[in-house]
Amino acid sequence: MEHVLNALDLVTTVSAGISMVVGTLVGIVIGALPGLGSVVALTVCLPFTFTMEQVPAITLLLGVYCGSVYGGSISAILINTPGTPQSAATCFDGFPMVEQGKADRALGWTTVSSVIGGLFSCMVLILAAPQLAAIALRFGPIETFALITMAMTCIAGISRGSMIKGLLAGVVGLFCATVGADPVTGDLRFNFGYFPLSAGLDLIAVVVGIFALSEVFSRIAEYARGPLPAVERSRIRLPSWSEWRPRLGVLFKSCTIGSFVGVLPGTGAATAAFISYAEAKRSSPRRDKLGTGEPDGIVASEAANNAVTGGALVPTLALGIPGDAITAVMMSTMIIHGITPGVRLMVENADTVYACFIALIVINIIMLFMGIVLSRGFTRILRTPEPLLLAMVVILCLLGAYGVRGNPFDLIVTLLFGVVGYLMRLFGFPVAPVVIGLVLGPQFEMSLRQGLILTDNSFLAFFGHPIASGLFVVTILILTLPLIRALWRRRRSDGSDQTA
């Protein structure tokens, strides 16, 4: 109790309060700009923390972190361009709601889902951090491979129309993930003697190209269909309890998926969002409507990717293991300010840790109010003349793709994948599986090869690990249940025809 009171004193200072508000605002704005995202936002703000005290510095970046994850959904909904990779799944149902003239409702669903997901992860972090850290320690390469194998079934789950096209698109993403240095031997692969390819394909550049630029190209090609529909209301329309009640199962399941995935190093919010969306596609009572403007899709994506924020801090704080680039920046900030994450953190810096817990709760509440207050500015994007809007999107995309690494080659990658994405849309191939394969590919390959090394190249030995076996069983069930359901429906229809 003493640590909690001390933490409250640290968080309730003027400097910490300003840091949380400013950090959240900056995160939302940068996250909403296509092509930027959480890593860029944190990196831009990191130098400003050098002269700040411990808690204000950390709360500033926590605000940027949470705000940027939420902000990415704004552009994903309004202009079908995810501001961050983790918001890509939100496009599937968010933008169709905009086309139906329901932008205010889409923003309402994403705002509330994001806040609930963030608060849920805060509770998980506070109440179950030691237990979750212990579970994460039990995940070796084999268990991680099994988890990602299960996640790859998302390709089948979100591919509407043709599963074959979805799987082919996923294979393209996996191939793109192999470009660059071999993770085990360090040998260069698929660089074709071109040095810039030695570092691989940047995820931000690919995501910006395949989602944002391809959307611009599609809009230019179909400009005859007219401008985007006007927004019915200029403010966010928060969902009522009667609308939430039938979706509480999807909400809770998505929060759980996001928190669990966030604990596992190397996965991230994009993985959680796609897994959660695929699960909603499989189990939601309204699964047939997903992809056409169904709020379940927004709830599943946004609750999961925001629930990652608290879960991702578990291995960072408890083990000193940053799970991704975002938490690596957070960890760097702590080290700069004399805080060493790891097993001794709760003993040596308990007050600061509890201050982080409280700050996360406050930041998510701030995010709710900011989303409501700033909604008028969000919806005005739709009133911008479409040629000007498309030009702004292209400029922001190219600036964002270049700004991550400062590498001109990333501009080429962005333009190339913009063309590829447009051609995929033109011929009916889903673009999301490409991103899934690219996001999961490196860790998928690394865990597989490490597992084979541990088992003397015996893949069957993977099934001797209980956790991995359980995940493999779940994967098989996810893949076979649609087939079983289709056979069952066909048998029932044949039986009814014979009866008639």
Secondary structure as GFF3:
##gff-version 3
##sequence-region A 1 500
A	DSSP	alpha_helix	2	11	.	.	.	ID=ss1
A	DSSP	alpha_helix	14	32	.	.	.	ID=ss2
A	DSSP	alpha_helix	38	45	.	.	.	ID=ss3
A	DSSP	three_ten_helix	46	49	.	.	.	ID=ss4
A	DSSP	alpha_helix	54	78	.	.	.	ID=ss5
A	DSSP	three_ten_helix	85	90	.	.	.	ID=ss6
A	DSSP	alpha_helix	91	99	.	.	.	ID=ss7
A	DSSP	alpha_helix	103	137	.	.	.	ID=ss8
A	DSSP	alpha_helix	141	152	.	.	.	ID=ss9
A	DSSP	alpha_helix	154	158	.	.	.	ID=ss10
A	DSSP	alpha_helix	163	177	.	.	.	ID=ss11
A	DSSP	beta_strand	180	181	.	.	.	ID=ss12
A	DSSP	beta_strand	188	189	.	.	.	ID=ss13
A	DSSP	three_ten_helix	195	199	.	.	.	ID=ss14
A	DSSP	alpha_helix	203	207	.	.	.	ID=ss15
A	DSSP	pi_helix	208	213	.	.	.	ID=ss16
A	DSSP	alpha_helix	214	221	.	.	.	ID=ss17
A	DSSP	three_ten_helix	223	225	.	.	.	ID=ss18
A	DSSP	alpha_helix	241	244	.	.	.	ID=ss19
A	DSSP	three_ten_helix	245	247	.	.	.	ID=ss20
A	DSSP	alpha_helix	248	263	.	.	.	ID=ss21
A	DSSP	alpha_helix	269	283	.	.	.	ID=ss22
A	DSSP	three_ten_helix	287	289	.	.	.	ID=ss23
A	DSSP	alpha_helix	295	314	.	.	.	ID=ss24
A	DSSP	pi_helix	315	319	.	.	.	ID=ss25
A	DSSP	alpha_helix	325	336	.	.	.	ID=ss26
A	DSSP	alpha_helix	345	348	.	.	.	ID=ss27
A	DSSP	alpha_helix	350	373	.	.	.	ID=ss28
A	DSSP	alpha_helix	375	379	.	.	.	ID=ss29
A	DSSP	three_ten_helix	380	383	.	.	.	ID=ss30
A	DSSP	alpha_helix	386	405	.	.	.	ID=ss31
A	DSSP	alpha_helix	408	426	.	.	.	ID=ss32
A	DSSP	alpha_helix	432	454	.	.	.	ID=ss33
A	DSSP	three_ten_helix	459	464	.	.	.	ID=ss34
A	DSSP	alpha_helix	466	499	.	.	.	ID=ss35
###
